Amino acid sequence: MIRGGKPLKGTVAVSGAKNATLALMPAAMLAPGTFHFANTPALRDVGTMSSLLRSMGMRIELKGNVLTLDTKRITKHEAPYEHVKKMRASVYVLGPLVARFGEAKVSLPGGCAWGPRPVNLHIEGIRKLGATVELEGGYIIAHAARLQGARIHFDVSSVGATGNVMMAATLAQGTTLIDNAAIEPEITALAEFLVAMGARIDGIGTNRLEIEGVETLHPADCTTIPDRIEAGTFLVAAAITGGSVTLTSVNASHLSAVIAKLEDAGCTVRCEGATVSLEAPGTIRPVDVTAAIYPGFPTDMQAQWTTLMAVASGTSVVTDSIYFDRFKHVPELVRLGADVEVKENAAVVRGVERLTGAKVMSTDLRASASLILAGLVAEGTTEVLRVYHIDRGYEAIEKKLHSLGADIRREAGEEF
Ligand code: EPZ
């Protein structure tokens, strides 16, 4: 329940990155031993990954924001549909399982709120490393006595496929070359963690990775990078409410595209060390964005940007070049009085004077973030339903927003 109209003010700390953590946890499977991940966000998706890895024999404990993983007793090399259907990132176990245990049975992810979101690049990559891969009964079944280094070119730059193949290649015989690799900060963080485990990887941070396989890896500890999407969401919250907010524990260089667009919209943004401060303008200017691969504007900020543009002083176009139909938030924004029209993979947003509170339904993680942002500026009360979506990727969002002066509270609601 959100009563809008309060300018956000104050300082809030950004949590560790969901999409980094979801890659680091399966990567630990590559070596037997104990690992400690500091700055781990307490999120629903981290819980889902934990229960999947526990079902394989891993011991996992989250104390505060320190995650301890024990990978010495992994006996089951399978990711069942029951787990994978809850979270696509579960497919990240494929590479580590085949690399360390020579076999894997991983459910295909199935449908998503938007998509299609295939995993053909993951499968082709593992196949190129010499594994036999069958698709049977909705499962990917892979076997390899030992993976062999290979040259792999991705037609599409994929975060997940880059991560999966890179993890698998660390224990392969010989050298693997990945061309058109993804360079998202979460992939760079994963590569650096693998190197800390003893892997040999060149070209980190570039779209050409060279991985020289080793016999074995060893445990390592790490601190998870800040969540650039959570940070971007809070900066938009400050902008849309006409507020002034400082984020701490954030890496501004991971946010450069978002910050540039916020400045184009009239915001004043200051980056000092691990803090980013935003001062909102009197009026938000309309600014077009096209969501693209890193370092472009992130698709995971597209819905939040659409909401900001819904109250801008003019018309803008928000295009998504990664996911063509990631616009499930639009009909809900229209329920709040927004004037948005979707044409193919773009939303034409005609800014309006005000939004008015109503009941709205979350459909996925980032769509729910965009509806909460709309509620913060809408007149009256907005009721955002199905908030379990938001808990997948935002740690205690209502507590953080409340600490900045938002009138927001969580209520037990009807199950739909
Ligand atoms: C990661 O998903 C993120 N998830 C997503 O964030 C994010 O939207 C996405 O990258 C893009 O930045 C995690 O890191 C857990 P991709 P991923 O493989 O790895 C196509 C959030 O809100 N593709 O880079 O699944 C695909 O269809 C989530 O936190 C293939 O065609 O994304 C898409 O168009 C949502 N075949 C494009 O590549 C494949 O085998 C990029 O997808 C794989 C991908």
Residues whose N, C-alpha, C, O or C-beta is under 5 A from the ligand:
A	BS01	EPZ	N19 L22 A89 P116 R117 P118 V119 N120 L121 H122 V156 S157 S158 V159 G160 A161 T299 D300 I322 Y323 L365 R366
